[in-house]
C-alpha cells in the first residue's frame, strides 16, 4: 500500500485500540525506507505515543527521513538540534542544517532571511541588550519598545495559526490546563517540535531581557482575541507549584484593533498594545508566593482581532518534554 493509505490504516488501528498493530505496520514500512512512515515513527518517539518516548531514537529515525528528502523532517530536525532534544543543543549545527534545507525549501529560506536580519551572536543570543523603560517597581514591570520586528511578529502568529484552540488556565489543584470563563481567547503552544530557529532566537531574546535561562521558559503561547474576548483579572503565579512562575513576558503581535489593553488594576497601569512591543513583569514575592500587586487583565477587544505572545518563566530550568514541575 502507498504511504497515504498506510498512515490512514495506522490511524484506524489506533482509533480501534490496536496500537501494537499500528506500530508494526508503520515500523515495517519505515524499515523499507518509506519516508512518510519514517516521519510518523519519529514523531511517535518524540511525543511518547503509541510508543514510549525516546528522543535519541527519534533523532536517528528523523535523520533517515531527512536524508531521503522529507521537508518537514528537515525543519523538525533543525528545531530539535537547536533546543537540545535527543542530543546536546547546538545553535551552530542547527544553522548549518537550516542552510542546507534552504537550498530547496522556501520556508527554510524565509527563516534564514529573518535570522540574518537579527543582531545575533555566534550562539544565537542577542548581540545587544534591548532598550526598556520601567513602568512599576512592585511588581517590577518593564516596557520594551519594538522588541520584535513586524516580520518576526507575523512569523509567530503564522507559526501557531493551525493549532489554535479555546484557551485554558492552570488548575492550581492539579496543574492541568482547564477551560474557564476567566479566559475567552483562542491559544496555541509552540512546543519543542515547532520551535523554529526564528522562534528559538526570540525565546533567547526573552530570556535575555528577563535575566533568565532559556530553559526556564514555558513554550511560547500565541493568543488570539476576537471582539468581546478577554482575560479577566488574574495572577500568573500558580498556587502549590513546585517550580513557580516567577516572571511573564507579553509580546503584542499586531495593531488595527480597538481595546485589548493590558491593565494592572491595583497599580493603575494600563499598556496599550503596539505591534512588536513587549512587557515583562514579576509575579511573586521573595518567598515565591503570589504578589497581590501583580493582578492583571487583558481587557476586552472591542473591534478587530488582537494577537499576543506570552512566555511564562519558571524559577528553575525544566525539561521541555516532561513539564515545568520537573527539574532539568
N, C-alpha and C positions, 0 to 999 in steps of 0.2 A: 504494500500500500504506500501511497505517497505521503509526504510529511504532514500535509494538512489533514488528511484522513486519519493518520496515525495519532496526531495530537487530539483530534476530536474523539477518537476511541478512548484515548487515555483519560480525557476529561469525563467521558461517560462512565468509565470504570471507577474513577474516583467518586463520582456522584452516587454510584451504586454501592459504595463502601468496599470496593475491591482494589485497595491501594497496592497490594503486592503484585497483582496482575498488571496494573497501570505502570508501575515502576519497571516491571520486567520487559514490557514491550518497548518502552522508551529507551531503557538501557541497552537493549539488543540493537535497536536502530542506531543509537549513538555509537556503539561499538563498530558498526558498519560504516561510520562516517557521515551519517545523516546530520547536517549542520543544525537544523531546527530541533532535532532530538537532543543534540549536544547542548544547545542553549537552554532548553527546558530542563534538562537534568542538572545543569549548572545552577539554574535559578532555584530548583528544589533544594539543592545542597546549601544554598545561601539562606533561604527562608526557613529551612528546617521542617518542611512538609512537602510530600509524604515520606521523606527520608530524613534521618537525623541531620542536623546542621553540621556541616563540615566545610569550613571556609577554604582550607587548603585544597581539598578535593575539588571544590567548586572552581577554584582558580585554575587547576590543571585541566579540567574539562573545558572551561571557558577559553583557555589558550588554544585548544584544538579547534574550537569553533571560529576563533579569530583567524587562525592560520588558513582555514578553508575560505574565509571571506565574509563571515556574518557581521554585518554593520553594527547591529545593536549589541552584539557581544563585544565588539571593539570598544564601544563607548562605555559599557559596563566594566570592562577590564580597566579602562583608564580611571574610572571613579574609584574602584577598589584599590588600585595601585596608589592613588593619592591619599586615600584615607586609611590605608594600612589594614585592609580586610584580607586575611589569609597570608599576609607577608608584611614585613616592615614597611611603613609608609614612606613613599619616595615621590616628592614633587618632580624631581628631575626625570625619573623614569616615566612618570605619567605624562609629562610634557613631550618626551620623546615618542611615546606611543600615540599621543594626540597628533603630532606632526606626521606620523606615518598614516594615520587614519584620514587626515585632512587631504591627502593626495587624491582620494576617491570619494570622500563623503562630504557633501556641502555643509552638513550640520557641524562636523568636526572643524571644518574650515571657519565657520562662523565663530566657534569657540576660540579658535586661535586669534581671530581678529579682536574679539572682546578682551582677551588676555593681553594682547600686545598693546592695547590702549590703556591698560592699568600700569601704575608705577609700582612694580614689584621687585623684591629682592630675588636672588637666585633660588631661594627655597619657598617662594610664593607668599611671603609676608609683605605688608605694605612698606614701601620704601621711606615713607614719611608719616608722622603722626597726624591724623586728620584734625582739622580745626574744630573747636567746640565752644559752647558758652554754657555757663552754669545757670540753671533755672531755679534750683532749690538746693538746700544743704541737708535737710532731714525730711524725707529721704533725699539722697543725692540724685538730682535729675540734671542731665546734660543734654543739650541740643546740638546736633551735628548737621550743619547745612551742607547740602549736596554731597552726602557721604557716598551715594551711588549715582552713577550717570543714568540718564533716561534709558539708554540701551541696556544697562545692567538691570534696571527695574523691569523692563519688558522681558528680559530673559527669565527672571524669577517668576513672573506671572505666567509666562508661557510654559515654564517647566512643570507647573503643577495643574494646569488647566484641565487636563483629562482625569485628574484624581479627586476633584472637588466633591465633598460630601457635607451634609449638615455638621456643623462644628459641635464639639462637646466640651466638657470641663472635666477636671480630675476629681473623682470621688475621694475625699480625704480618708474615708474608711478603708477603701480597697486599693487606692492608687490607680484605678482603671478609669478610662475616659467614658463619660456618660453624656447623653443629651440632656440639656437643661434649658429652661426658658430664659435664664440669665444671659444666654449667648445664642444669638439667632443668625449668625453668619454661616457661610459655607467655608470649609477648610480643606487643605491638602498638606501632607507632610512630605518634604523632600528628604527621604532617608538615605542611608549609605549606598543603596543601589542606584539612586538618581542624583547623587552628588557630583555633578559635572565639575570639571576644573574651574569653571566660572563660579559655580556655587561654592566650591571649596575655597577659592580666593576670597569671596565675600564673607564666608564664615570666619576665615582667618582675620579679616578686617574687623569683624565684630569682636573677636577675641582680643585684638589689639586695643580697641577703644575701651574695653571693659577690664583690661589688665588681667585677663584670664587665659587659661589653656584652651585651645580649640576643642579638646576632648571633654571639657566641662559643659559644652553647649548641647542642648537637645536639638534634634533635627529641625531645620528651619521649617516653620509653618507658614503657609500662604493662606490669607483670609480674603474672602470676597463678601462685601456688604452691599446688598441691594437696598432700594428705598424702604425705609421702615426698620431695617435690620440694625442691630446694635449689640454692644457688650455692656450690660448693665454694671453698676459699681461692684467691684470685686477686688480680691487680693490675688497676686500671682504666687505667693508663698503657699505651701501645702502643709496642712496640719499632719503631724505624725510622720513626716518624711524623714527618712534616714539620711538622705542626701538632698538638702534643701535647695529650692530655687531662690538663690540669693540676688540675682540680677535679671533684668529684662531689657531687651533692645527691640524697639519698634521701628520699622522702615516703611515710609509711605511710598507706594509704588506708582501712584498716578495722581492726576488732578481732574478737573472737569466734572466735579460733583459738588453738591452742597451738603453741609452738615458733616458728621463723621469726625468731629474733633476729639482729641484725647483730653480728658478732663480729670483733674485731681481735686475733688470737691473739698477736702479738708485743707488744701493749700491755696485754693483759689487760682490754680494754674490751669490754663487751657491752651493746648497746642493745636494750631490749625495745620492740617496736612499740606505738604508741598512735595511734589514728586522728587525722590532722591534724598530727602531729609530723613534723619533718624533721631530718635530719642532713647536714651538709656536711663535706667533708674534702679535703685536698690529696693529690695523687697523686705529685708529683715533687719532686726536689731542685732547688737553684738552677740547675743546669746542664740541667734538663729531663729528666734520667734518672729512672728509676723509684725512688721512695723505698721501700726494702725494708720499712720500718715500716708502710707503707700496706696491707700484705697484709690482706685481709678476706674474710669469708664471710657468705652468707645461710644460716643454719642450717636444717636440715630442718623442714618443717611437720609436726607430729605429728597434729593434728586440726583440721578446718575448712579454710578457704581464706584465704590471705593475698594481699592486693592491695598493690602497691607502684608508685610512680612514680619513675623515675630520669632525671636530667638530667646528662649528661656535658658538661663545659665545656672547650673548647679554649683554647689560649694566645692565638690571634688570631681575629678575626671571619672568617666564611666565608660563601659563597653557599649558602643552604639547598637550592638546586636542583642544584648540582653537587658538593656534599660538603665535608667538613671539610678535605680536603687541598688545596683551592683557596682562595686568599685573596680575601676580598671587596674 
